[in-house]
Amino acid sequence: MTSSDSMRFTFPRISRVQLHAFSLYSLEPNAALQIKPGVTCMAGANGIGKSTFLSTINYALTGVVPHPKRHFLSAMAYQKEAADFTKDFFDGRIIESDRDSAAVSVEFSIADKDYVIKRGLFEASALQKCHISHQGKVLFDSEMHEAAHADAHYREAMCRDIGLSSFEQFVMVQHFLLTFDESRHLVFWDKEVSAALLYLCFGGDPKEAAMADTLNREMEKAGSRGRNFQYQANNLAKRIEILEQSLAPQGGTEPEVERARAHYEALHDAAKEALVNSEEVDARLSDAELKVMQASASVAGLRAAYGEIFERFVNGTANARQHPLVQLALADCKCPVCSASDSQVAPRIEAKLLSEHCPLCDAALTRTSGVDAGVQAELEDVDKKLAVGRRQLEEAVAILDRHKRAATAAKQKVASTYESIATFEELNRQAIDGFKVLAATQDGAVAENLKAIQAARRDQLAERDHEYLQRDKYRDELRGLQRELAKRYSFVEQEFVPRFKQLAETFLGIDLNISLVIGQATGLHLELEMRGNSRRQQHQLSESQRFFVDIALRMALAQHISAPSGEATLFVDTPEGSLDIAYEDRAGKMFADFVRSGHDLIMTANINSSKLLRTLASTCHAERMEIVQMTGWTELSDVQENASGLFREAYADIQSALNSTTAAS
C-alpha cells in the first residue's frame, strides 16, 4: 500500500470574511477582510479581540464556537457540548441593540465549488445566506429556502465536497486538529482525541472513523452502566451484611459455628483474590494480543516492501531464489501454496534451484545479470529488518502463549474456589444457617426483607455482567479496527514521520520521533520521543516545547490528509509569550515552512518586538503574508493609547521585513 491509498480530504480555502454589527470592534463593526493565500496575521494589542476573531470564523464554518475545555467523548457528544457553550459566547461582545443584526459572512472554495455563507451570531442552527456555485453555475441559493433548510443543505454539501462522512467529523477536525487557540488544548497528550484523529487521518475510509467513534462511545457507555450496577450491588451488599448481623445468634455462639463462619469467610476472600488475579492476567493477555497485532502488521508491511523492491531487483528477469514465496518456504520449511509442512520442503526446493529449474512450474531458469547494487542493498536491508520483525513476532507469540496458559490457570483457580464454596455450603448448611436461624425465627419481617435485598443484588449483578459482555463485544470490534489502522499507519509511517520531524526540529533544533502506541486502557495514540526517551506527560516538556511541538503535529497531520488544491487552513492563536528570542525565530521558520508547502495560516500575534513575526515576514514577504492591524478596530486602553508610538514602530519593522525582498515562488 502506498500513501496514495490513504484518504485525502479537500478542505475549505477562505477568501473573504465580513463582520456585521460586531459591537466588540466598535471602530470597525462591519470590518471586511480579504484572505489571500499564505499567512494572514491578525495583529494587535492585548484584549483587543484577536482570539474572538478566530473563534468567529470557526463559528461561521461549523455553527459552534470551539469549547475552551475541549472534553472529547465522541464527535457527536462534543458538538452538543460546544453548542451549549456557544449560546452565551457572544453575550457581552455584542451590545443589546445589535443582537438582531450581528452576523458573520465567509466566502471560501472547496476545490471548484464556491461557497458564500452568512450566519447570525445568535442563530447558530440556521444560515441567513447560503450560496453554492460550480464554475458560475448556481447549485444552491438559500433565497429560495428557509434558513434552517439552508443550514441542513450546507452541512450535507460540506461533507460531500470535503469527503467526510458526517458534519460532526468536520467539526472535530476543525476544532481539535486545525485550531490551536487560547485554550492551549494539546492533541499529543489527549489520548481520546488523538485516537479519533488517527482513525480519520490514517484510516482508509471516514466511515471507519465514524464506526470507531461509535464503538468507543458505546463501549464507554456499557462500561459506565456496568460500574453503576456494581456500585448499586455493593450498596445492597452492605445492607445485607447489616441484616445478617441482626439475624446472627444472640447470647454467644457455638465454637463450631464460629469456626464455620471463619472458614466460610476465608473461602470468599480466596475467591475474590482469585477473581482479581484472573482479571489482571486477562489484562496482560490483552496487552500481549495487541503486541502480536503490532508485530504482525510490521511484518506484513515489510513483506509488502520486500515484494516491491524485489520487482525492481529482478527487473523483469527470473531470479527464483530471491522471490518472497521461495524465501518464505526456505525459511519456514512450509509451502506457501499448498501449506505442506515437513522437513523435505526446503531440500526439494533447493534441488530445483540447483538444477536451475523453477520450484513451482519446473521451467528452466534464466540467469540474471546487471543487478543494480543500490537496489540489491535496499533488498538486503529490508530482508534484515524482516528477519528482525519475524523474531519479534515469534517472541510476541511466545509471550502470548505464556499469558494464555496463565489465563487458563487463573480461570481454573476461580472455578476451583467457587466450587469449594459450593461444596462447603452443601456440607455445612446447618452451620451456615446457624448464623441467623435464631433471629430469623423471631423476626420474619427482617428475614423477608433480607431475601428481597439479596434477590435485588443478584439482579444488579446480572445486569452488570450483561453490560460488561456488551462492553467486551464493542471492544473486540474496536480492536479489529485498531489492527487495520496499525497496518495502514505502518504503510504511511515513512512519509508522515519525516514530515513531522522536519517541522518540529525546525523549532526545537533537536532530534525527536513519534510512534503509534496501542495500549489496553488507552487504545491508540501517538507518543513523542525526545533524545530516545518517551514524553508521555505534558510536564516532561517545557511550556514552549509542548505548545509548538503540538502545533507541528497539527501541521504534519494537515499536510498528510489534505488533497492537492484542497490544503487545510490552520488557525493558530500564537503562544508567543512562552518563547525567548531564539525560539521566536525558529517558530517563525516553522510557520513559514508550513505555508511554503501550500497551506494557509490564519494566526494572531501581539504587535511587539517579537522575532517570530519578523522572521515569518522576512521569509514569506508580501506575496504570501499580510498583517492586519486590529489596533484600529476598537478603542485602546489608556496605557495602550500612550504607547501607540511603540505599536507603530513595531508594525513598521514588520512591514519593512515584508517588503524587503520579493519572495521566491
N, C-alpha and C positions, 0 to 999 in steps of 0.2 A: 504494500500500500504506500502511496506517495502522499505528500502534503495536499495535493490537489483533491484527494478523496475526502478531506475534511470539509465540513460545512463552511461556507463563506457567506457573509451577510452584507447586504447593501444598505448602508446607514444614511440618514439624512445629512445633507450638506447645507448648512444655514447660509442664506444670502442677505437677509434683512430682518431686523427686529424693530417693532414700533410699539411704544407705550402710549396708553390713552388715559388721561386724567390720573396719572400716578402721583398722588399728592406728596409722597416722600421726597420726590425730586421737585421741590417747589419752584425752582427756576426753569426747569425743563420737564414739566409733567407729561408732555407729549413727545418726548425725545425719540428720534428715529435714527437708526444705526445701520449702515451698510456693512455687512460682514464679508470681507474679501478673503481669498484663500491664504492660509498661513496662520499667523498669530494675531489675535485681537486681544489687546490688553486693556482692561478697564482699570485705569489708574486714578488714584485719588487719596484723600486723607482718611484717617481712621473714622469709622462711624458714619461714613457718607452714603453707604448703601451698596457697596460693591458686591458683597455676598448675596444681598437681596436680588440684585440684577440676575446673577446666575440662577438662583432659585426660581425666578420668574420665567426664564426661558425654559427651564425644566418643567415648570407648571404648564406652560403653553403646550409643550410636546406631549406630556404624559397625563395631564389632568390632576396631578398631585405634586405637592412640594416634597422634596426629599426629607424623610424623617430624621431629626438630629441624632436619635439613638440607634437607628438602623437595626432594630431587632428583627432577625430573619428566622421564620419557621418554614414558610413556603412563599412562592411568588404571589399567590392569591391573598394569603394572610397579610403579607407586607403591604400590598396595595390598599387593603382595608384600613390598616393601621395608619398609613400615610394619608389616606383620605380624611380620617378623623382629625389628624394634625393640621391638615390644610384648611379646614373650616375656619380656624381662627388666625391663620398665619398673617393675613393681610390686615387684620384689625390693628389699628394704631399706625399702620403705614399709609392707609388711605383715610382721608377725613370723611365724615359722615355725608357731606354734600356731594362727594364724588363717587360714592359707592355704586350707584346705578350705572355710571358711565365708565368706571375704571375697568380696563381690559389690557390685553397684550396681543399683538399680532406678530406672526412669524412667517416668513417666506423661506422655503427650502426645497431642495430637489432630492429625489431618490432615483438614481440612475437617470432615465429620460422622462421621469414623471415630475411635474412641478406642483407644489402644494402652496396654498395660501390659507392660513387659519387665523381666526381671532377668537380668543376665549375670555369671557368675563372673569374678573378676579374673584367674584363671589358666586359664580355659576360653573363649578368645576365639572359637572356631569353633562354640560351642553356646550356647543360651539355656536357663537354668534355668526361665524362665517367659516365655510369650508369650500375651497375651490380647488379641484384637481384636474390637471390637463396633461396631455401627452402630445408633444410636438405641435402645440397650438390647438389641438382638438380637445374640447371640454369633455371630461369623463364624469365629473360630478360638480354640481353647483348647489349649495345649501339654500339659495334663494327660493328654490322650488320645494324645500322640505322644512319640517320642523327642526328646532335646534337640537333636541335630543336625538332625532334620527340622523342628523348631520354628524354628531359625535360618534354614534354607532358605526356609521359608514366609514368615518375617518379611521376608527380603530381597525376595522376589517381590512381597509386598504393598506394601512401601515404594516400590518402583519404580513400581508401578501407580498407587498413590494420589498420589504426588508428581508423576508424569508423565514420569519419566526412563526411558531405555532399558536401563539396567543399574545394578546396585548400585555398581559401580566409579565410575560417574558421580556418584552421591550422595556417595561418599567423597571424590572430588576436590572437589566443590562445598563440602562441609562443612569439609574441611581447608584447602583453598587459598583459598577465597573467604570463607567465613563465619567463619573463625577467624583472629584475629591474636593470636598467643601470644608467649611469651618468646623464640621463635626469631627473631622480627622478620623473617620472610620477606616480601619485597616483591613484589607482583604486577606493579607497574608496570615493574620492571626485570628480571623473569624472562620472557623472550620465549616460551619453550616453554609455560609455564603460562598466560601471557597469551593466546596463540593458542588453546589448548584451551578456556579460559573464554569467549573471544569466540564460538567456534562454538556453544557451549551457550547463551550469553546472547542472541545476536543471530541465530542460525540459525533456520530455520523448523521444524526437526524435530530432537529429540535424537538420532535415528538418524544424521542427517548429522554431528553432532558425534562420535558413535562412529566413523563411517566415516572422518572426518578424522583422528581419533586413530589408527585402524588404519593408514591410508595413511602418515601421518607416521612411525609406528613401523617399518613395512615399508620405507619409503624409507631411513630411517637404518640399518636392518639391512643392506640391499642395498649402501648406500654403504660401510658398515664392512667388509663382506665384500670388496668391490671393492678397498678400500685394503689389506686384508690380502694379497690376491693380488698387488697391485702391489709390496708390501713384499717378499714372497717372490720375485717375479720380479727385483727389484733385487738381492737377495742372490745369486740364481743368476747374474745378470749379472756381479757381482764375481768369482764363481768362474770364469766363462767367460773373463773378462779375464785372470785369473791363468794359466789353462791355455793360452790363446792366446799369452801371452807366453812360456810354456815351449816352445811349438811354433815360435816365431819362428826364422828362420835364424841360426845361430851364426857367430862369426868375421867379422862385418862384413856389410853389405847392399849390394846394387847401388843406385846413385843413383836409377834409375828406379823401383825397388821402394819406396824411401823416399818419393819424390815421390808415388807412387800411394797410399801409406799416408796421407800428409798430406792429399791431396785427398779421399780416402775419408772421413777423419775430419771434414774441413770440411763435406762434404755431409751427414753425420749431424748435425753441430752445427746446420746450417741447417734441417734437418728438425725438430729439437727446438724451435728458435726459432719456426719457422712454426706448429708444433703448439701451443706455449704462447700465441702471439699469437691463434690461432684460438679457443682456449678463452676468452681474455679478451674477444674480440669477441662470442662466444656469450653470455657473461655479460652484456655490455652490451645485447645483443639481448633477452635475457630480461627485463632491467630495463625496456627500452622497451616490451615487450609488456605488462608489468604496469601501466605508466603509461597505456597505451591502455585497458586494462581499467578502471582507476580513472576515467579521463576519461569513458569510455562509460557507466559506472554513474552518474556525476554527471549527465551529460546526460539519461539515462533518468529519474532521479529528478526533475530539473527539468521534463522534459516531462510527467511524471505530475502534478506540482504545477500546471503551467500548465493542463492539462486540467481539473483540479478547480476552479481559480479561474475558468476560463473559463465553466464551467457556472453558477457563481454570477453571473458578469458578465452573461451574456446573460439569465439568469433566465427561461428559457423562451421567449425571443423569438429571431428569426432574426438573426444577426449574422455573416454568412458570412465576411467578410474577416478576422475575428479568430479564426476556427476554427483549431485547431492544424494540421489537414491542409492547409488553404488556405495558412496561414503557411509551413508546411514546403515546399509546392510552389512558392510565390513565391520563397522564399529559395534553394532548391536547383535551380530550373528542372527539376523532375522530378516526375511524377505519382506520389503515394504509393499510388494504387490499382492502376494497370496498369504502373507503373515506366517509362512512356515518358519519354525524356530528350532534349530538343532545345531550341533557343533560342526556339521558339514556344509552349512550355508556359505560361510566365508571361504573355505577351501575350494568349493566348486566355482565360486565367482572368481577367485584368484587364478584358477586353472584356465578359465575362459579368457581372462585378461592376458595371461602369459602367452596364450595361443593367438593373441590379437584377434579375438572374436568378441562381439557384443554379448554380455551375460544375459540379455533379455531376448534378442531376436537371432543371435548366432551369426549375424552378418560380419564380414571381415571389417576390421577397423583400419582407419586411415591415420597414419602418423601426423601429428600436428607440428607446425614449425612457426617460427617468428612470433612467439608468445611475448606480449608486452610485459616487461619486467614490473612496471608500476602496478598493472592490474593483477599480476601474479602475487606481488607483495600485499596488495589490498586483500586478495582472496585468502592468503595465508593469515593475515591479521584477523579477518572475520572468523576463519577456521579456529584460531586460538581462542577468540572470545566465545565461540560456540562450544568449544571443549570446556572452558571455564563455566559457561552457563549450564551445560549438562551436569557438571559436577555439583553446581549449586542446586540444580533441580533435584538431583539424586539425594543430596543431603536434606533438602526440604521435604522430600517424600519420606526419607527415613525418620526425620523428626515427626512428621505427620503420623506415620505408623506407630511410633512410640506413644504419641499422645492418644491415638485411637485405643491402644491397649490399656493405657491408663484410664481413659474414659470408661471403657468396658468394665474394668475392675472397680472403678468408683461407683458405677451404677449397680454392680453386683453387691457392693458393700451397702448401698442404700437399701436395696431389696432385702438383703440379709437382716439389717437392723429392724426393718418394719416386720419381717417375718418373726423375729424374736419377740417383738412387742405383741404381735397377734398370738403367738404361742403362749407367752406369759399370761395374756388376758384370758386365753382359753383354760389354762391350768390353774389360774388364781382368781377366778371370777369372784369367789366368795370373799377373798381378802380385799379385792378392789371394791366390791360392794360395801365392805365394812367401813370404807372411808365415810360413807354418807347414809348408811341404812337407818341409823337411829333417828337422825334429824328428818330424813325423808318421810319416815313413818309418822313423825309428829307434825310435820307441816307439808301437806300435799301441794299447797299453792306454790311454795318455793320450788318444789321438785318439778312441777309443771312448767313453771317459768324457766327453770334451767333447761328442760328439754326443748322448749321453744327457741331459746337463745342458741343452744347447740345446733339445732336444725338451721337457724338463720346463718350461723357461722359456716356450716357446710355449704349452704347456698352461695355465700360470699366467696368461699374458696373455689367452688366450681366455676363461678363467673370469672374469678381471677385466672384460673387455668385456661378457660376459653379465650380470654383476651390475650394471654401470653402465647397461645397457639396461633392466634391471628397475627400477633406481632412477629413471631418467628416465620410465618408464611410470607409476610411482606418483606422481612429481612432476607429470606432466601431469594426472592425475586430481585431485590435490590442488589444482592451480591452478583447475580448474573449480569446486571448492567455494569457493576463495578469491574468485573472481569473484562467485559467488552471494552470499557473505557480505558482500562490499563493497557490493553492491547493496542488500541488506537493511539494512545499517548506515546507508546514506545516507537510507533512509526513516525511521528512528527517531532519527537524529542530533539533530534539532531538539528532541526530547523528552528524550533521555538526557543530552546535554552540559550543558544548563542545570541539570539536576538535580545533576550532579556539581559544576559551578561554584558553585552556591549553597552546597553543603556545604563545599567546600574553601575558598571565600572567607570563609565564616563563621569558619574557623580562621585563615587567612593574612591576610585583610584586603586582599589584592591580587588584581588580575585575572590569571586563568590560563585555559588552554584545553587540551583534549585532541583528538587526531586519530587516525584509523585509518591506519596505515602498512603498506604492502606492500613487502617487500624481497626481493631474490634469495636472500640467505643466511638471513635470519631468518623469512621467511614473514610472517604477520600479527601485529601487536602495536599496543598503544596507546602514543602518545608524548605526553609532557607538555610544554606550552609555558608559560613564565612571563615576563611582560613582553615577549612576542614572540620569546623565544629558547627553543630546544628544550633540554630537560634529559634527555639520553639516558643519562647515567651517574649512579649514586647519589651520587657525591661532589659533584655540581653543586648539591645542596641540603644544608641543614643536617640534622642528625640528626632534630630535631623535625619539620622540614618534610616530609622523606620519609616518616617514620612516619605522621603524621596525614593527609597527602595520600593515602597508600596506603589508610588506613582510610576516608577519604572516598570513594575509588574503590569499595571494597568495599560501602559503604553504598549508593552510587548504583546499582551493579550489582544488589544485593539488592532494592532498590526496583523496578528495571526488570523483573526476572524473576519477581517474586512475584505470584501471583494474589490477587485480593481474598479476604479471610478466610483466606489461607494465607501471610501475610507471614513472610519468613525471619527467624530469630533470629540476631543477630550475637554471637559470643564474642570478647571483647577483653580481653587481659592488658595493662592500660593502661601505656604507656611514659611515665609522668608524670615520671620523673626527668630527662627531656630538655627540660623546659619551664621557662620563667620564669613569674612570676606573671601577666603579661599574657596569655600564650598558654595558661596553665591555664584562665583564664576563658573564652577563645574556644573551647578544646577542649570545655569543658563545654557551651557553647551548641551546638556542632556535634552532640554526642551527643544533646542534648535535641531538636534539630530532627529527627533520625532517629527518635527514639521517638515524637514527635508525628505522624509520618507513618504510624503504626500498627504499627511493628515493635517487637520486644522486643530487649533488650540485656542479656546476662549478662556482667558485667565484674569485674575485680579492681582493687583500689586499696589503697595503704597508708593507714593511719589517721594523718594528719598535718595540717598546716595548709594543705594544697593547696587552691587556689582552684577546681580542677576539680570536686571533689565538692560543694563548697558552691554553686557556680553551677548544677550539674546538679540538686541538691536543691531550690534555690530556684525553679527553672524547672518541674520535674516535680512536686514536692511528694509528699506521702504517697500520693496516689491512684495515681501512676504511678512510684513509686520506693520501693525497700526496701533498707535497709542491713543486711547480715548480718554481725554481729561474729564473726569467726573467732578472735579472741584467747581466747575461752572454749572452743575446741575442743581445744587441746593446751597442754602446758606451755611457758611462755615462758622465754627465756634470762634470766640474772641481770640483764643490762643492761636488757632489756625489762621485767622484773618491777619493777625500781627506777623505771622511767619509766611505770608503769601509770597514774599520775595524769594524765600528759600524754595518754595514749591516751583516757582517759575525757573529758578536757576537749575534745579534738579531736572525739570522737564526739558529744559534747553539742552542739557548734557545728553539726555536720552535721545532727543530729536537729532542732535548732531551725530550721534552714533548711527542712527537710522539712515541719515543722508550722506554718510561718509563716503561709501563706495557702492556702486551698483552690485547687487547680489548676483552670484553665479547662478545660471539657470540650471 
